[in-house]
Amino acid sequence: MEYKQIIMQSDDCDPDRPAHPGIFPAHEAGKSDHEPLELSVDFPVSVVLPAGGTGERTGLQTPKQFCSFLGRPLISYTVQAFERVSWIQNIVVVVAKENMALMTDIIQRFQHRKVRAVAGGSTRHRSIYNGVLALGGDGEEESPAADRPKVVIIHDAVRPFVEEDFLYKIAMAAKEQGAAGAIRPLVSTVIATTAEGYLDHSLERAKYRASEMPQGFTYDVIRQAYQRCTESDFEFGTECLHLALQYCGTNAKLIQGPPTLWKVTYKRDLAAAESIIKDTLSRSACVITGGSAQAVTLADALQKAVGALDMELEVVPDLMGGNAGSLLKEWNFIQVSVNRSSLSEVEALLRDLDAANRALLHPVVVIWVHLSCSDELSISGGAVQPAAIMELASAAKIKNILLYGIQLHQSKDTERWERSVLKVAEITSALIRERSPALVGQLLQA
């Protein structure tokens, strides 16, 4: 997309294709953006991410969980999907012994929290069992019950698009039933073949489902299932839910999962995942109003305008208290200042982002909207100095934060004001989507 210096005058002033996961911070349909969905559980939940695969099917030398895009390995995106869930306490990533140092470096470099790496085994089930043991202690001896999770969620390290609301369903069902798992409808007919390579018979697709991840278990069920299973299970088994049924008599609750639970399996899936993440990061922003009535009015108008542009805006008065969690979500930020030429509010936001280390993971866009409600345009009085925002933007860019500015004069003419707000929404959307380096630090005037 081509950009020019923009001056807005308001006169008076397919089923087989990977599904898009939508905005990373999941919201329940029908919920207002002013009332984000709050989920919590009253029992400890931990996660095991088996990541010991070699990635043979991708045809790449690097295992797919360690392949990087947007400057970050795939496993890091999956870890973050669980880290942002407040009620998940611990995350164990199980990797091959030769990749322990690599995983430890990823945890430190991207400053992941609640995460530790443990060495896996020679098969998938051995690796998962190692992860379960790590949650209950470091060896065969169990730690005290108070230190163990009530529910363990097992999820593939190469399924980065899992959302909190579905994890909540799995965790609650696992606690009640002892085991729970995601399923999806079959998209192809399953057939059995003879030893000679001929059709033997086909299955009635409507009666069958594909078993997916995540799966959840009470700690006691999954540990006992592995303690009782055979060497053949460890060597050739793939289905954790089957072990729980066979060795603990626990029949899992099956929950239909969203189409976003797809797994990165082939090389083309890496490109699809990168495209989805790029698009997702460009579709959401948090508007900070500072509690000003004029800023709230503008934010509400912008919220309606960007809805038609396939963007989501969350409106908060500040980033204090319960709103501080917004700093860790996959949002960009719009700071609205009313009749203030100072950039102090933006400086405070940049400091908060720096402290939260959000920009370590991917570029964050910050847009400062200076709303002038006075009779005269602020720009005519020279109160806002473009050089000041340019200097601040240069320092922020080093930290992977892209800062832009928009100056808007509030018109008393309703029709002209609505046109101006729509243009601000279009500019905001374009800046977030394109992340144009050429416009970093520019003060666009409305």
Secondary structure, 3 states (H helix, E strand, C coil): CCCCCCECCCCCCCCCCCCCCCCCCCCCCCCCCCCCCCCCCCCCEEEEEECCCCCHHHCCCCCHHHCEECCEEHHHHHHHHHHCCCCEEEEEEEECHHHHHHHHHHHHHCCCCCEEEEECCCCHHHHHHHHHHHHHCCCCCCCCHHHCCCEEEECCCCCCCCCHHHHHHHHHHHHHHCEEEEEEECCCCCEEECCCCCEEEECCHHHCEEEEEEEEEEHHHHHHHHHHCCHHHHHHCCCHHHHHHHHHCCCCEEEECCCCCCCCCCHHHHHHHHHHHHHHHCCEEEEECCCCHHHHHHHHHHHHHHHCCCCEEEEECCCCHHHHHHHHCCCEEEEEEECCCCCHHHHHHHHHHHHHCHHHCCCEEEEEEEEECCCCCHHHHCCCCHHHHHHHHHHHHHCCEEEEEEEEECCCCHHHHHHHHHHHHHHHHHHHHHCCHHHCCCEEEC
